[in-house]
Structures are given as structure tokens and as C-alpha cells.
Amino acid sequence: MSSLGKRRAAAIKQDDLAYAARRREIIDCAALLFRNKGYAASTFKDIAEKLNTDRATIYYYFASKRDLLLDVVRDAVVSVSGSAQEISKSKDAPPVKLHNIIVSLLNSYAKNYPHQFVYIQEGMAVDKEQDKHLHKLGKLYEHSIAEIIEEGMADGSFRNDKDPKIIVFGLLGALNWTNRWMNPNGRMSPEEIATTFSALFLDGLLPRSTRLTNGKKQNKKI
């Protein structure tokens, strides 16, 4: 280990408050830069300029840009994966679980903005071999949603004539695409957007007999 690496490790081990605060400042700056410029196009020089310092200072806190990327996304990914697993294992009915997991994810996007959007945007930069822990958490999240879909199909809450894996991919594709347009401080709150997505997917997942019954009721009202 280099002398710089030893100093970095010693500071982390001592839990130095000033060191931790400066490290967090760099992480937050990098998150905005990665979000706006892209991970590949961003450099330590860019981050240093934003913070009115030099590259050597950034290297004191992070050994590489990849290490910095992982710190940018790690907390958000750990949080949202843990929340999904809790919701999946709860005693709620599958439709309630699916609604809760959608709300939880979009609220997390807002709370961890732009850190979690960086993870979605730069997914290819998170290597499944080098970053096994993050890759595993992503798979656990997908598995939690799949469990909810399969549970709903088994108990009759959801239609069972479609492939649950494709449903999961469709749901995640729609939710993850919000990184292109969602503004946490925009016209609609993350929870309002989540409720719209929830209604869209839950209506689509209703068994055909239920949808036909609901349609007849609506026609009678008209």
C-alpha cells in the first residue's frame, strides 16, 4: 500500500469527523457531476475544480474514480434493496405490497437524488464481477418484486396468463426511466407519481374476470 493509501486507511479507521465530512462533500459533488456529465466523461480534475481544490486532494480521499462511483451509489442501493425485501416479506396482500414497493422506490429516488439516479444511469459502469455486492443487491431487489408478482398470481390477485419475469422487467423499465424526467421538486411529488404508476400496473395485472366486472359496473354508472 502506498503512503497515501496508508494515510487514507488510517483516517477512515480513526473515524475522523473532518475527514468524513470532506469525503461526503466530494461524494455529493461527484454525484451531481456524474448525473449531469456522465461517469465516463467526468474526471477527478472536474471534481477538484468544482470544489476549488486539486486532484491530489481528491486522491487522498478516493483511490480511483470507480471507488468514488461505488460510494456515490452504495447507500441508496443498500437502502432500497432492504426496503424491497421487507415489503416482500410483509403480511400485506400482493397488490398492497406492489403499491408500497413502487412508492418506496420513487421516494428513495427523491431522497437520494441524484445518487440513486447515477446508479441507474451508470449501471454498465457497476461491474458484476468487481462490484459483486452491489450487483447482488440489485438482483435481490428484482427477486423481491418477482416474489410479489408470483404470490399475486398464486392467490388470484393478479392475472396468471403472463410471464412474471417480463412483468418485472416492464415495471422496472418504467420506474427506472424516471431518471430521465423526474424532478423531485417538480409539479408532482414522487408519491403522486408513484400512485399513478401503481394504478397503471395494478389495473393491468387484475385478473380478466375482475376487469370485465369492473368495466360492466362503470358502464352501468354511465
N, C-alpha and C positions, 0 to 999 in steps of 0.2 A: 504494500500500500504506500502511495506517495505521501509526502509530508502534508500536502494539502488534504488528502483523504483522511489522514490521521487526525488533523485538526477538526475536520468536519465531523468525524465519528465521535470525537471527544465532546464537542459542543452538543451533539444530539444526546449523548449518554448523560451529560450533566443536566439536560433539560433546561438549558439557559433560556430565560424568558425573552430577552432581547433577540437572541438568535432565532427563536421560534417565531417571534413577531415579524422579523425581517424576512424569514423564509416564507411566511404566509403572504406577505406583501408581494413577493416575487411570484408565488403561485397564482395569486389573483390577477396580477399584471399579465402573466403568461396566458391565463385562461381567456382574457379579453383579446389578446393578440392572436392566439390560435383560432379563436372564434371568427375574428374579422379577416385575418390574413391567411389562415390555414397553417397547420402544423409544419408541413414541408417547407413552406416559404418563410417561416419565422426563424430567427436566429437569436443566439444569446446577445449579440450586438444590438438587435432591435429591442430586446427586453431591457438591456442596460441603458439604452438611450431613453426609454420611457421612464425609467426610474432615476435618471440623472446620475448614473454611476458607470462603471466599466465592466467589461466581460469577466475580468479576474474575480470581481466580487460575486458575480453570478455563479462562477465555477466553485467558489468557496462553499456555496450552499447546495449546488447540484453538480454531480459528476458528468452528466450528459443531458441532452435535450430529451431523450427518452425517459430518463428518471424524472425529469420535470413534468412531462406529459402524464406519467403514471400518478404523480402526486396531485396533478390538476383534477383527475377524474376519479381517483380511488374512493374518497369518502362518499361521493354521491352514488357510485355504483354499489358500494357495500350497503348503504342505507336503503336504496330502492330494492335491492335483491332481498334483503332481510324482511322488509315490509311485505313484499310479494309472498314470501314463504309463510309469514304469519297469517296473511289473509287467506291463503290457500288452505291452511290447516284449521281455520276457524270453523265454528258450528253454523255459520250463516248458510243460507240457500245459495246455490251456484249463481243465480242472477245477481244477488246482492254482492257476492264475492267479486264477480266480474266488474260490477259498477265500482266497487271500492278500490279495485286494483287500478282501474283507469284513472280515478280521481287521485289516488296516491301517486301515480306516475307523473301526471301533469302538475300536481302541486310540488313534486320534487323537482321537476324541470324549472319551475319558477323560483323555488327556494335556493336551488343550487345553480342558478343562472350566472355565467354561461358555462360553468364547469361541466355539467352533465351533457349539454348540447355538444361540447367539444368531444366527449366520448362517442356520441352518435356520429358526429361529423367526421371524426378521425378514426372510425372503427378499424379501418385497414391498418392503421399505424400501431394498434394494440395487437401484437403478435401472439397467437395462441400457444406458441412454444415458449417464447421468452417471458410472456406475461400470463402464465397459467392460472394464477389466482383470479385475475380479472375475467379471463375467458370463462373460467368455471362459474363465476358469479353470474355472468350473462346467460349461461346455459341453465343455471338454476332458476333464473327469472323466467325464461321461456318455459321451463318444465312446470313451474307454478301455474302459469296460465293454462298450459295444456291439461293439467290435472283438473282445473276448474271446468274447462270445456267438456272433458271426458265424464266428469261427475254429473254435469248437467244433462249430457246425452243419456247417461245410465238411468237417471231418476225421472226423465221425461221433461225436464225444464227446458232443454234445448232440442232442436231437431237433430236427428241422428243419421241423416242421409248424406252428410258431407264429411270430408276428411278433417279431423280435428287439427292436424298439423298445418294444413293450408289455412284454416281459420286463424290459428295463432299467428302465422306469418302475415296474414292480411291485417289483423288487428295491430300487430307491432309495426308493420309498414306504415299504417295510417298515423299511429301515435308518434312514431319517430320522425315522420316527415314534418311534424310541427316545428322542428328545429329550423325549418326554412322560413317560417312566417309568424310563429307565435311571439308576441311581445308580452312579457309578464306584467307590464304596466299598461297594457292596451285597453281597448274598449270593453272587451270581455275578460273576466277573471279566469284564471286557469281552471277553477272549479266549474264555471259556467261552460267552458269549452269541453271539459271532461264529461259533463252531463249530456251535452249534445252528442259526443262520440258514443257514450253509453247507450243512449236511446237508439242511435243508429244501429249499433251492433246487437243490442239485445232484441230489438224488433226483428232483425234479420235472423236471429237464432231461435226465435219462437217456433215451436212445432207447427206444421202446416195446419193442423186442425184448429189450433188456438188462433192462428192468424185469420183463418176463414171465419171463425166465430166472432172475433173482434170486428172483422170487416162487415159482417151482417148487422151487428149492433150499431155500428156507425151509420150504415145505410138507413136503418130504421129511424135514427135521430134526424137524418136529413129529410 
